């Protein structure tokens, strides 16, 4: 990784931090909505995914990594998503 590739404006981390604070406040405010368990889960996971993507891309410098690394990271996340979907689909059909 060359140093000239990391010509990052000093405003960028501050803007990302502001976005993370805004999304955290949005999570707190949206938690008060009465949308049911499934709706609350979808909203919470969506906001958390956006926050995780911001942290990965900017603070963990994923934007400076080669394409092959990004592809392997995408495969790992897709595998994790498949495990979650299969687990929750199995759980939803169980009779308690």
N, C-alpha and C positions, 0 to 999 in steps of 0.2 A: 504494500500500500504506500503510494508516494504521498509526500506532504502537499504537493500542489493539487492533488485530487480533493483534499479536505479544505478547500477554500469556502468555508461555511461562514455565512454572515452571523455576527453576534446576535442579531435579532431573531434568528431561526429558533434556537433553543428556548428563548423567552416566549416566543409565539406558541411553540409546542407545549411548553409548561402551562401557558394560559389556556390552551385547548384542553389539556388534561384536567385542569381545575374546573373548567366549564363542564366537561363531561362528568366529573365527579359530582358536581352540584346537580346536574341533570339526572344522574342516577338517584340521588337522594330525593329530589322532587318527584320523579316518576315512580318511586317506590310507594308513594301515597295513593296512586291511582288504583281503582278497583277494577282490574282487568282479568281477574282470575289467576290461578296458579300458572297455567300455561302461558298466558300473555305476559305475566310478570317475569317468567323465566326467559322468554324470548327477548323482551326489552333489556333485561339485565345482561344477558349474554351478548346481545348486539353491542351495547355500549361498552362492555368490557373488552370485546374483540377489537373495537375501534381504538380504545386506549392502548391495548397490547400492541396493535399494529404501529401506532405512533411511537411507542417506546422502542420497539424493535427497529423501526426504520431510521429514526433520528438518533436516539441516545445510545443504541447498540451498534450504530453505524452500518446497518444493513444496506444502506444506499451506496456504500463504497465497496461492497463485496462483489465478486464475479457472479455471472449469471448462473453457473452450475451450482454454486452454494445456495442461491435463492431457489433454484428448482428443487434441490434436495430438502430444503426447509419447507417448501410447499408440499412435497410428498409426505413429509412427517406430519404436517398439520392436517392434510387430507386423511391420513391414516387415523389420527386422533379423532377427527370428526366422524369417520366411519365407525369407530369403536363406540363413541358416544351415541350415535344414532341407533346402532344395533342394540346397545344396552337399554336405552330408553324405550325402544320399540318393544323389546322383550318385557320390560317392566310394566308397560302400559297394558299388556294383555294378560297379566297375572291377576288372579282373583284372590283378594285378601279376605 
